[in-house]
Amino acid sequence: MTRNRIFQFICIVLFLAVVSAGWFAFCGAAETKTKEYEIAVEPYKSDTVRLIEAYERLSEQYLTLVQQNLAMMAAADRQILDRLDKIEAKIDALAAKAAPAAADTQTKTAK
């Protein structure tokens, strides 16, 4: 029986050694574990800063609107100029046709 008791004693000592090693490993890892939190808070903006930012956004929107309207006006002006060029060409053609007829009437009245 003494052999059996020695074997039980060795098993108990080994079991306690494994448990204590696990405990120390767990406690050592828990001590080295640190949790760092990064909290990002927006800086405080005063009313003046918010007013300036709103004014800048409004100015950008107004500038975009003006640019769009100028582009539309340029397109409309281009169409009007094209029409005026066509009308001018027609008037020149009519003037060219009417010029010989006017010259004939002037010579007849001069005689």
HELIX and SHEET records of a PDB file:
HELIX    1   1 THR A    2  THR A   32  1                                  31    
HELIX    2   2 ASP A   47  ALA A  110  1                                  64    
END                                                                             
